[in-house]
């Protein structure tokens, strides 16, 4: 039972289940569980103060009743295919510190699959994480919320407390780790025989064509929607733009639209982010000998500022440069004549397009073929941060049930 977990170390239980649901008697997608998650979605959407947090509203919208029916159908199809409708049992989620909402997508999907869940949140978590925790605690006082609380516990403790992580790892049947490569390596060494899903460092890119049929202003807004939340540190936020045969004047129109739209966005970069951009670019210049597109030979890299956001056009853009890119609103750019000039890499997660992947009329079949071959995920610009059951090549619903 969860309430039997006791630690000599200092931990803070934000929400702690007093009842353990025996996994052998439970199946995924029970009506009361679906109603409880749908109820949380409705509860969030009814809070006027939360409209100032688009990432929270997006999460609530994702778990609305109509979408849950679609997810349930996917789960039933997977169960019929694999001959299983049972559950993983006990799942221990380790949430990242830099993307505040991702832990709840993972945890609620596991709840819907009927699992008992413990989520460890970081002491370095941001404002949105703590708002979500308070929302869940408040919702847990309602009848449907009490059902949710039977399946979901949230604990906070220092990453240095390896003994706590070890005990929770022995408790669980599946460990889900969101974080950087170093974090995952450290956690994987704790109770290494624990079954584990890992979501390590990734980077994403945008391939832009700026077709006449698209508004440049709308494209600029979609770009900001993907880059500003979480200070560009989410794995699906684009670190670079590849311009596919786009006229320089149109590129300037794009950046002018970005500059005009920046002040209107809720998520904002700060002067601290601006400093980090310069530090990052000089680090990349030293490590990789960046060549600026407007000069021949190697040059001291400079950032073109668009308010607090910075961009720099280079002659060559490698996967290694993007792997080392730490966010904070720095956009690297490269002009290309063919998508084949984009270097693929195992760490490339999302390819973002300003046209639909199925649209082959704008730049020919070549764009579609590129989209199907680059990265683990393809999405339209403006939807990079939308969660999906298939994440990083892993089907989470299938992973949260027994095969």
C-alpha positions, -999 to 999 in steps of 0.1 A, spaced: 0 0 0 12 35 -7 5 46 29 30 19 40 58 38 22 78 55 50 111 73 46 136 86 71 145 112 45 125 144 42 98 141 15 66 161 9 35 144 -1 12 168 -19 -14 141 -25 -12 106 -10 -36 77 -16 -47 58 14 -61 29 -7 -42 6 -30 -63 -8 -58 -54 -44 -64 -43 -46 -100 -55 -82 -106 -91 -71 -100 -89 -39 -121 -92 -32 -158 -84 -1 -178 -109 26 -187 -135 19 -160 -164 44 -162 -156 59 -128 -120 65 -138 -130 81 -171 -156 103 -153 -130 113 -127 -105 125 -153 -131 142 -174 -143 159 -143 -108 173 -136 -108 186 -172 -141 203 -167 -131 216 -132 -100 233 -147 -119 248 -176 -144 264 -152 -117 283 -134 -115 319 -148 -81 325 -133 -65 296 -152 -72 312 -186 -39 331 -181 -21 298 -183 -26 284 -219 -5 253 -211 -30 243 -183 -60 250 -206 -44 229 -233 -40 200 -209 -76 203 -197 -88 204 -233 -68 173 -242 -85 153 -214 -120 165 -223 -147 138 -226 -148 137 -264 -111 131 -266 -112 105 -239 -137 85 -260 -112 85 -289 -83 74 -266 -105 47 -251 -112 34 -286 -75 33 -293 -69 14 -261 -96 -12 -269 -81 -17 -304 -47 -22 -288 -62 -46 -262 -79 -67 -289 -47 -68 -309 -25 -78 -280 -50 -99 -262 -48 -78 -230 -71 -54 -212 -52 -56 -179 -29 -30 -165 7 -24 -157 -1 -22 -119 20 4 -101 37 32 -120 63 56 -107 66 88 -128 97 111 -124 87 145 -138 110 169 -155 117 203 -139 117 223 -171 83 214 -187 56 219 -161 26 200 -176 41 169 -191 40 149 -158 2 152 -156 -3 139 -192 17 109 -184 1 103 -150 -35 108 -161 -30 84 -191 -17 58 -166 -47 65 -143 -71 59 -172 -53 26 -178 -62 17 -142 -28 19 -127 -18 31 -92 5 61 -97 31 80 -77 45 111 -94 77 126 -81 80 164 -89 112 183 -87 120 209 -61 130 230 -91 95 228 -107 80 260 -119 48 279 -110 26 259 -133 35 226 -117 25 240 -83 -7 255 -96 -16 221 -111 -9 204 -78 -32 228 -59 -59 223 -85 -58 185 -81 -58 188 -43 -89 210 -45 -106 188 -70 -98 157 -48 -123 171 -22 -152 164 -47 -167 129 -52 -152 123 -86 -120 138 -73 -119 113 -45 -119 86 -72 -89 102 -90 -71 105 -57 -73 67 -52 -51 63 -83 -28 93 -81 -2 104 -55 22 132 -58 54 135 -38 83 161 -38 118 155 -27 154 163 -36 170 144 -65 199 137 -42 177 113 -21 186 82 -40 173 59 -12 138 74 -17 140 68 -54 152 33 -48 123 25 -25 98 39 -49 114 20 -77 111 -13 -58 75 -4 -51 66 1 -88 61 -23 -117 70 4 -142 92 35 -139 87 65 -163 115 90 -164 113 124 -181 145 143 -181 179 150 -196 204 122 -206 224 127 -174 193 125 -152 181 93 -169 216 78 -166 217 85 -128 181 72 -122 187 41 -144 216 31 -121 192 30 -91 174 -4 -89 186 -11 -125 163 -41 -129 132 -19 -127 112 -19 -159 115 16 -173 104 40 -200 128 69 -206 122 102 -224 157 117 -227 171 149 -243 157 156 -278 156 186 -301 132 197 -328 134 218 -360 111 238 -382 111 235 -420 94 267 -434 83 274 -470 61 305 -464 37 296 -492 15 323 -507 -16 306 -493 -4 311 -457 -4 344 -438 31 353 -427 16 368 -395 -2 335 -387 30 315 -394 49 339 -370 23 334 -343 24 296 -347 62 298 -344 59 318 -311 33 294 -298 59 266 -302 90 284 -290 80 307 -260 66 282 -235 92 267 -212 119 290 -225 123 269 -257 136 240 -235 108 216 -243 121 188 -266 94 196 -292 102 234 -293 121 242 -325 157 251 -320 163 260 -357 145 271 -389 154 256 -422 142 280 -450 133 259 -480 139 282 -510 124 312 -493 132 347 -505 152 368 -481 126 395 -481 99 371 -470 122 359 -442 125 395 -431 87 399 -432 85 368 -410 109 383 -384 91 416 -385 58 399 -377 75 380 -349 87 413 -334 52 428 -336 36 397 -320 61 391 -292 46 417 -267 11 402 -271 21 367 -260 16 356 -224 49 337 -223 78 361 -223 116 358 -224 137 378 -200 170 397 -200 184 366 -183 174 345 -213 190 371 -236 223 368 -218 221 330 -220 215 333 -258 248 351 -262 267 326 -240 252 297 -259 260 311 -293 296 318 -284 299 283 -269 286 268 -301 309 290 -322 340 278 -302 329 241 -303 318 239 -339 334 268 -358 301 284 -368 302 301 -402 278 330 -406 257 329 -438 265 365 -447 303 361 -444 329 338 -459 351 318 -435 348 316 -398 335 346 -379 327 357 -344 290 348 -342 265 376 -336 228 375 -327 202 395 -345 177 405 -319 139 405 -323 130 419 -289 142 393 -263 143 366 -290 175 361 -310 183 345 -343 214 338 -363 218 325 -398 246 300 -405 261 283 -435 261 248 -419 238 235 -392 247 202 -377 229 178 -354 257 182 -328 250 220 -326 213 214 -320 219 186 -295 240 211 -274 214 239 -279 199 247 -244 170 270 -254 164 304 -240 150 318 -272 180 314 -296 169 304 -332 196 291 -356 187 295 -393 199 279 -425 188 285 -461 184 252 -480 175 242 -516 164 207 -507 152 189 -475 180 164 -480 204 191 -467 189 186 -432 210 163 -411 190 135 -395 198 122 -360 184 98 -334 179 128 -311 157 147 -336 123 144 -322 99 167 -341 99 181 -376 75 211 -377 60 223 -410 41 254 -420 21 232 -444 3 200 -437 24 168 -441 -1 155 -466 1 187 -487 23 180 -516 12 209 -538 33 237 -522 68 224 -527 63 191 -543 65 155 -532 100 162 -518 86 180 -487 63 151 -479 90 125 -483 113 147 -461 86 148 -434 82 111 -434 119 104 -430 131 131 -406 126 127 -368 103 106 -348 73 129 -351 59 153 -377 35 181 -367 23 214 -380 39 246 -368 19 259 -338 11 224 -326 46 213 -315 37 212 -278 4 193 -282 7 160 -264 2 127 -282 -3 91 -270 26 83 -294 55 101 -279 91 97 -290 81 66 -309 65 50 -278 28 42 -275 20 52 -239 -13 35 -237 2 2 -247 31 8 -223 7 14 -194 -11 -19 -200 1 -55 -199 9 -70 -233 
